[in-house]
Amino acid sequence: MRDILRLTRRLSLRTLAAWTALLVFTGGCACCCGSIGPIGFAPDLKAGDIVDIWNGERGARLILHSDGTFEADHLDGCADNESSRFHEHTMDTPDSGTGRWTLGPPERLNPYQVLRLEFDSGTETEWGAGDDEIVVVLGDPDIADVCFFERAD
């Protein structure tokens, strides 16, 4: 009888150890490989790193000034493609305008830092700033509702 209890206890401890190892391993994978958003190294950008002229698709342009102001032109054209739900210029962001911008802190496992644009008209939008691009998700990224901006040459 004692042998059976010892064997049961050993199996229980081994089973517990195996399950614990499995949960730790899969939990680590979920953290690094989960599908809750873009995964990558968080940039550590300073405001001065993104002060520049940024060009997007179809003539879209964003100019970030060092004093925290911006100018934007032809933003609606950026999402004007056949597969976009914003086709026909119905985007919530103003087509053109000026305002103020701020850069948020780096976030873990996100390749972009939050770039907030507050238009003089009162509209506020959140964009993403990376090392060499600025991106705005206008809706479903699977339907090409994403605009990418690169530094002007």
N, C-alpha and C positions, 0 to 999 in steps of 0.2 A: 504494500500500500504506500509506504514511504517513497519507494522508487517511482511510483506513478505520480505522486505529488511533485517530486523533484523534476521529473520529465515535463510535466505540465507547466511548472514555473519557468523552466528553461525555455520552453517553446513560447510562452507568453512574453518573456523578456526579449527573445530574438524577434518575435513578430512585432512587438512594440518598437524595437530598434529599427527594423526594416521599414516599417511605416513612417517612422520619424525621418529617416534618411530620404525616403521617397518624397515626403512633403517638403522637406528643406530643398531638395534638388529641384522639384517642379515649381516651388515658390520662387526660387532664384531665377529660373527660366522665364517665369511669367513676368517677373520684374524687368528683365532685360529684353525679352522677346514678345511681350504682350502686344495686343493690337488696340490699345487704348489711345493711340496717337502716334505721331511721328517719333521715331527713336533715333537718337544720335547724341553726340557730345554737345553740351550746352555751350554756346559761345559766351565769352565774357567781354561783350562789346561795351565801349564807352560812347557817350553821345558824339564825340568827335570822330569816331570810327565810321559813322554812317552819314556824316555831313557831306553831301555830294549831289550830283544830278543823276537821277535814276530813270532809265527808259524802259517802258513796258511794250507790250504788243500793240500794233495798230496805232502808233503815235501817242500812247499814254505816257505821261511824264510826271515825275514827282521830284521836286527840288527841296531838299532839307537844308536849311540855313543854320549856321552855328548859334544864332540867338534863340533857337527853339521855334522858329516860324517855318512854315512850308508853303509851297505853291504847287498846285496839282492841275493838270490839264488832260482832257480827253480820257478820263478814267473809264467812262462807259464803253468806249471802244475796245478796251482790254478784254471785256467779257463778251464781245459781240462775235460769237461764232455759232455755227448751226446747232451744235449739241448743247449749248449753254441754255439754262433756263432763264438767263438774263438777256437773251437775244432780243433785239428790238429796243435796247436801251431802257430797261426797267430796273436798273440796279439801285439799291438804297443809298449808296454813296453818291454825293454830288458829282456831276461830270467834271467840273472844274471849280477851283476855289482856293482860298487861302485859310490859314489858321495856325494853330500851335501844335507841336509834337513833343512827346516824351517817350523815353526808352525805359522799359521796365527792367527788373533784375533778371539774371539768367535763371532758367528753370531746369530742374533735373530731367534728363532724358528727353529734352526738347531741342532740336537743332536751331530753333529760332527764339529770339527774345521778343517780348511783346513791344510793339511800336504803336502807341496810341496817337491817332490823328483827331484833333478836335477842330472841325471847320468853323469859320466865323459865323456860318448859318446856324450853328448849334448841333449839327450832326457829329456824333463821335463814332469812330471805327477803330477796330484793333487789327493791326497788320503784324507780320512777323519779319524781324530783321535777322539775317544771317551774316556770315563772314563776307560773302560776295554777292548776295542777292536780298531783295525784299519781296515778300510774297503776301498776297491777300487772298483769303478763301472767301468767296462770295456766296457759296451755297455748298452743294455736294461736290467734293473734289473728284469723285468718280465720274462726273459729267462734265469735266473740263471747266468748272466754275472757279478756277484758280488763275490769278494773274501774277506773273513773275516779272520783276524789275531788276535790271542789271545796271551797273555803273556805266555812265556815258563815256565814250572814248575821248 
